[in-house]
Amino acid sequence: MQPPPALRTAVPLISAPMAGPAGGRLAHAVSTAGGLGMIGVAPDRGSDWIRREAAIAGAGGTAYGIGLLAWGLDLAPDHLDTVVELRPALVSVSFGEYAEPVRRLREAGIPTATQVGSPADLDRAVAAGVDVIVARGGEGGGHGRDQMATLPLLQLVLGRTDLPVYAAGGILDHRGLAAVLAAGAAGAWVGTAFLGCAEAEGTPAAKAALFAAEKTGYGRVFDVATQAPWPREFGGRAVANAFFEEWQGREDDLDDAARDRFGAAVTAGDFSVAHVYAGQGVAALTGETTAADVVAGFARALPTHPA
């Protein structure tokens, strides 16, 4: 099935709504370059922040999307009201109980998406009535399941639904986009490749940590350190630093002293302790670029693109 009209972009690419890096500037840059840019909304952001970033993303009538955390809507229910008011081209709601938010969004005529990491997740998404499925494999950065890799998950999902499916996790460039399009995906949902963009939010120290990174780790270490109320079933993939290696596998033993050390490192920008979320392809990030250049690189997957 074809995606909703607003998602039929020149390049079949959606930038993931990464809470933190993905603000209005990145969303606008991705959309004007030919993809669809998404704003990621953390639960501690206010509705005024959402409106401000949406105005930046949508400047000049540019289409954009917004990503919400289902569990975060319990902490900030006004976020959904604000997003309905703004009427973006796409709203993703993932990680938690999302059936009611999806119902409200669809009632307002706003296309919806959710991320799935297993066949059981797909069953719930279809039952909730979402318009678009994001098949997110464990290679992906940030939060989600680590149950299946992207390619086997994508094939299973495509075999079980006629909804448009975007592939997420480990898609770094035109080669990855070509692969998932050949498999039958409607496009790619990409996060890590955009982390090094000038338009992505983040300190110079955080971006330097990304450019120096060689591997990632998956788990709950950083959620426990920050006391973030993520559901336990959704760990996070981040650059595997010394703090992660120290506490991986014994997260529930993390004590106040360790949390204090972590908090001080976040304030100081010490990324041997502080966290930077990224996917398994982080080693492909070697220096700052622009969203336009990243989108143009992905466009090389298209048959109409000049050799």
N, C-alpha and C positions, 0 to 999 in steps of 0.2 A: 504494500500500500504506500502511496505517496505521502510525504509529510504534509502538515498544514501549509497553506500558501506562504505564510510569513517565514517559513523555514526553508523554502526553496531558494536558497541563496546561490550566488554565482559559484561559490566553492562550498561543497557539502560538509561544512565544518562549523561546529559550535564550540566556543570556548567555555570550559567548565566554570561554574559559579563558585570559585574558590574563595571562601570567606577570608578576607584579609587582602590577598593580592588582587582580587578581581573587583575593582571599583568601576565607577563610571568612565574613567579615562580609558581603561583597557577595553571595556565593552564597546565604547564608541569606536575605538581604533580598529577592533576586529570587524565590526559591522561595516564600517566604511571601506574596509579592505576587501570585503566580499564574503565574509562569513557571518555568523550571528554571535555577537558578544553578550555575555551574561554577567550580571552583578551578583556577587555572593553576599548573603546577609547573615551575619552572626547574631545570636540571640541578644547580645548586649548592645547592639546598634539600635538607635531610636528611629522612629518613623520619619523624623526630620532628616536624618542621614539618608534614609532610603530615597526620599523625595529629591534631595540634593544630588545624589549620585545618579538617579534616574534622569534628572534634567541634563546632566553632563552626557550620559549615554545616549539620550534621545535628541540631542541638539540637532536642529535642522531637519527634524522628522525622521531621524535614523531609527531603524528597528533595533530592539534590544530585548533581552530576557532577564529574569530575576530568579535566583535560586534560594529557596527557603529550607530550613531544617525542620522536619516535622516535630521532633521533640522540643525544639526551640519555641515553637508556637504556643506551647503550654506556658512558657515564661514570658512571651511577648505576643499575646493574641492580637494586638493592634497591628502587627506586621501584615497579617493577612488582609485586614481592612484597607491598609494603605496600598497594598499591591493591587487589590481589586479596583481601587480608585484610579491607579496609574494605568492599568490595562496594557501591560507590556505584550510583546509578540508571543512570549512563551514564559510559563512559570513552572519550574521544577520544584517538587516537594518530595523529599526523601528522608529515610532514616527515622522511622518511628511510625506512629499512627497517622496516615495521611489521607484516609478515605474521605473524611468530612471536609478538609481543606480542598481536596480535588473536586468534590461535589460543588462547593461554593464557587470555585473558579470556573468550572464548566458551566454552571448556571449563569455566570456573568459573561459567557462566551469567550473565555480566555483559554487557549490551548495549554494543556498540561503535560508534564513528563515526570517520570520517577526513575531512579536508578535501581537496578536489580543486580544481585550478585549470585543468584541461584535460581533453579527452576521453581522452587517454592515461592521465592520473591516474585517471580513472573506471574504466578497464579494470583497472588494478592493484588498485583498491579492491574491485571486484567479485570478482576472483580471490582476494583475501585473505579474503573472507567477512564483511566488515563488515555491520552491521545497518542503519546510517544513513549517508547521504552528506551532506556539507556542501559545497555548490557555492559556493566562495569566489572572487568576482571581484577584479580588481586594485584596485578602489576601497577595499578593506578596509584597516584599519590593522594594524600589526605585520607579521609575516612571512608570505610566501606568494608565489605567482606573480603576475606582472603581464602575463600572456599574454592574458587575455580579461576583458571587463567582466562584471558579475554577470548582467545579463539575458540576453545571448546564451548565456553558459555555462549558466545555469539551464535554458533551453529545450532546449539540446543534451542535458544530463544527464537531464532528465525524459523525453526521447524515447528514451533508451537504457537505462533501468533502471526496474524496478518497485519498487525499494527506496524507502523514505521519504527525501525530499530536503529539507534545510533550506537556505535561501538566505542567503548572507553577503556583505557588502561594500556599503557605501553605503545601508544601510537605517536611516533616522534616526528614523522615527516611524510613526504609524498609516498614513500614506499609503504608505510603502514596504512595510509589512507587508501591507496590502490588495493591493498590486500583485503581490507574490510569491505570495500565497494564490490570487489570481485566475489566475496562471500555472500553478498546480498544485503548488506547494511545500507541504510539511507544516507549515512555519512559517519563522521567521527566526532566524538565529544572529547576535547583535548584540554588538558590542564598544564602539565609539566612544561611542554614546549613554549608556553607563554610566560613562564615564571621569570625568564631573563629579559623580558621586554622593558623598555624604558617606561612604558605606560602602566606596568604592573606596580602596585603598591608594595613597598618594602624598603628597608634601610640598605645603604651600601654594604654594610657588614653582612646582612642576611643574604644579599645577592652574591657576595663574594663566597659565602659558605656554599651556595648552590654551585657556583662555577668551579669550586675546588672538590666537590663531592664525587665519590666514585661508587658508593653503594648506599642502599637504603635498608631499613628494617621495618618490620610490621609488628604492632602490638599496642598496648595501652599505657606504656610508660609515661608519655607526655600528658595524657588525659589525667592520670592519677596525680602527676606532679602539679598540674594546674587545677586539680579538682573540678574539671569540666564534667558536666553531667551527661556525657555521651552514653547511650545504651551500651552495655558490655559487649554485645554481639558485634559492634562495629569498632574495630581497632583502627589505627591510623598508620599510614606508611610515610616515613620521614627519613631525612638523611640520618644515617646511623652514626651518631657521635659517641663520645666516651661515656656520657651520662646514660644514653640508651643502652649501650653494651653492659654497663654496670648493673642496671636494674631490670633488663629484659628477663622475663620468666619469674621474677619475684616482685612484680609491681605492687602487690598488696602489702609488702613489707616497707614500702616507701614511707619514711617517717618525716616529722616536722623539720628536722635538720636538713634533710635532703630537699624538701620542698622550699625551704628558705634559700638554700644554695641555688636551686633552679630559678627562683624568683629574682635573685640578685643577678644571675647570669643573663636573664631576659632583659633586665634594666640596663645592664652594662653592654649588651650585644656580644656576649661571649658564647659563640655557637659550638664550642666544645661541650657545652651543657645545654644551652637553649635550643629550641627545636625549629626546624624548617621542614615543612611538609613538601614531599616531592615523590614522583613515581620512579620506577626502576630505570627509566631512561634518563635519569638526571645527568649522567656523565656526558650526554650530548650537549649540555649547556656549557659553553666555554667562554662566553662573554656577552655583554649587553647587545641587544638587537632591538628591532621595533616589531610591533604587531603586524604592520603591513608586510614586512619582510617574511615573517613566519607564515602568514596566510599565503603570500606569493609562492613560498616554498611548497606548501601543501598543494597549491593549484597545479603543480607539475604532474600530479596524478591524473589530471583530466585529459581525455583524448584530444580536446581542442587546444591544449596548451602547446605552444611552439617548443620544439625539441631544443 
